[in-house]
Amino acid sequence: MHALIAFIDLTAVAVFAASGALVASRKQMDLIGFGLMAAITGVGGGTLRDLLLDRPVFWVADAKPLAVCLAVAVVLFFTAHVIQRRYQVLLWADGIGIALYGVMGAELARLSGAGPLVAIVMGMMTATFGGLIRDVICAETPLVLRKEVYATCAVAAAAVHIGLVFAGIPIEAAAIAGFGAGFALRAAGIVRGLSLPPYKGRPGKDY
């Protein structure tokens, strides 16, 4: 189980770091900027998760996630130009990341003793916070605030995973199902523009 968690964690960090570095390439940043954006996006959500759960911050306790972020930043600094549609790559990389981190955040919260609802919320926060910081720093409209489903995908990934684990399904199968649900929903948002019904204002009443 610990090996699975470590694998999901590093994979999510790498994917989110790539999305941060791709934003840096669109903003034509230097190598330090690439490293900063990759690190913020890669470990930002997990940092918030660990602080709220009163756990050791994962990249401080073990520097491998930070090393992964910096390695991804260096590679993309020299190769991002070969990707012709970098924004589309960013969307798909981000979609993989939110599904992975939705599962990861929820599972770590569960292991820390959190109940199902708190675990699901932790999954959502883990999956969205790094990307939110990335977009705010780069003066972009945060993906979490756009019309198509985004945070909903992290909730779906976390909820499916936690629901199956509490139902007695093996954790590996629950994690795969959670990732699949979250990523499929995000893919529908990217390809089909799927979104939740927005609030529609109504005229007030005179009393």
N, C-alpha and C positions, 0 to 999 in steps of 0.2 A: 504493500500500500504506500509506504513512504517513497519507494522508487517511482511509483506512478505519479504521486504528488510532485516530486522533484522534476520529473519529465514535463508535466503539464506547466509547471511554474516557469521553467527555462524556455519552453516553447512559446508561451504567451509573452514572456519578456522580449524574446527575439522578434516576434511578430510586431508587437507594439513599438519596439525600438525602430524597426524598419519603417513603420508608418510615421514616426517622428522624424526620422532622417529624410523621408520623402518630402515632408512638409518643408524641411530645411533646404532641400534642393530647389523646391518651387520658389522659396524666398531668397535663393542664391546666397546662402550663408557660407562662412568659412568652416574649416574643419572643426574648430572649437564649437561653433554653433551647431554643427551636425551632432557632435558628441553630447552637447547640452540637451538638444531636443530629443535625441534617442534615449538618453537616460531619464529625462523627465517623463516621457511617455511610457517607457518600459517599466519603471519602478514606482511611478507616482501613485497608481491605484493600490498597489500592494503595500506601500508605505502607510497610506491612510488606513487600510485594513488592519495592519499590525498595531498601529497606534491606538485605534479604537478598541481592539481586542486585548490591549495591554500585553502584546507579544514582543519579543525582540524583533526589531526591524530587519527583515530578511536579508537585505543586501548589505547591512552593516555586520550582521552575524556571519555572513558568508559572501565574499566579494564576487562570486561567479556571475550572478545576474548583472552586476555593474560591468564586469569584463565583457559579457555578451553584448550589452548595449554599446559599449565603446567599439567593439570589433565590428558590429553591424554598421555603426556610423562611419568607420573608416572604409569599409567595403563599398558602401553606397556613395560615399563622397567621390569615389573614382569610377563608379559604374552607373549611378542614377541617370546619367545622360542617355544611356542606351534604352531606357524605358520610355517609349513614345507617349504613352498615356498615363503619366504618373499619378494623376488624381484618381483614375479608376483603380490603379494598383493600390493606392492609399485606402480607398473604400473597402476593397476586398481584404487587404491585410488587417484593417481595423475590424472587419467583420469576423475574421478568424480569431483575432485577439479578444474581442468582447465575449465570444462564445467560450473560449478557453478560460478566461479569467472569471467569467460568471460561475463556471463549475468550480474553479480553484478557490475563489473567495468564499463560496458557500461551504465547501468541504472543510477548509481551515477553520471557519467559524464554528461548524458543527463539532469538529475535533476539540475546539476550545471550550465546548460546553454550551454554545448558543442554541436556542430553540429554532424550530424550522423557519419562522418568519424573520427573525434576526439574521439567520444564515442566508436567506434569500436576499435580504437587503444588503448584506455585506458582499454578496456576489455581484450585485448591481453596482455598488460603489467601487469595488475593486476593478470592475471592467470599464468604468466610464470616467473615473477621476483623472487618470493620466492623460487621456485624450482631451478632456476638458481643459486642463492646464495648457497643453500643447496649443490648442486652438486660440485660447485667450492670449497667450504670449505672442503668437504670430498674427494677431488681429484678424483671425478668421471666424466666421460664424461657426460656433461649436457644433459638431455633428450631433451631439445629444439634443440640440434645440431645433434641428431641422425636421421637416415634415414627416419624412419616412421613418419607419420604426428603427429605433437604435437602442435606447436604454431598455425598451421592451424585450429585446433579444437577450440581453443579459439576465433579465428577470426570468425569461422562459428557460434559459440554460440552467440557471440556479434552481428554479422551482422543479424542473423535471428531475434533475440530479438528486436533490434533497428528498423529493417525494418518493423516488424509487429506492433510495437508501433506507428511508424509514419504513418502506414496505418490505424490506428484507432482500432486495435485489443486490447482488455482488457489486461492490463499489466500482470495479472496472467497467461493468456493463452500464451502470448508472451514469458514470462519467461520459462514456461514449454517447449514450442517449441524450444526455443533457447538452453536450456539445452539438450533436446533430440537430436538436430542436432549435437551439439558439442560432446556429449558423444558417439553417434553412430559412428561418424567419428573416434574418438580416439579408440573405440573398434575395428573398422576395421583395424586400424594401428597395434594394439596389436595382434589381432588374425590372420589377413591376411598379415601383413607387408605392408599395403598400404602406399605409399609415393608419393610425388610430383616428377615429372621428374627433375633430377638434371641437373645442367649445365655441358655440355660436351665441353671440350677444343678443339679448332681447330688450326691447324698450321697457323702461321702468314703469311702475304703476303709481298713479296718484292715489293717496289714501286720505 
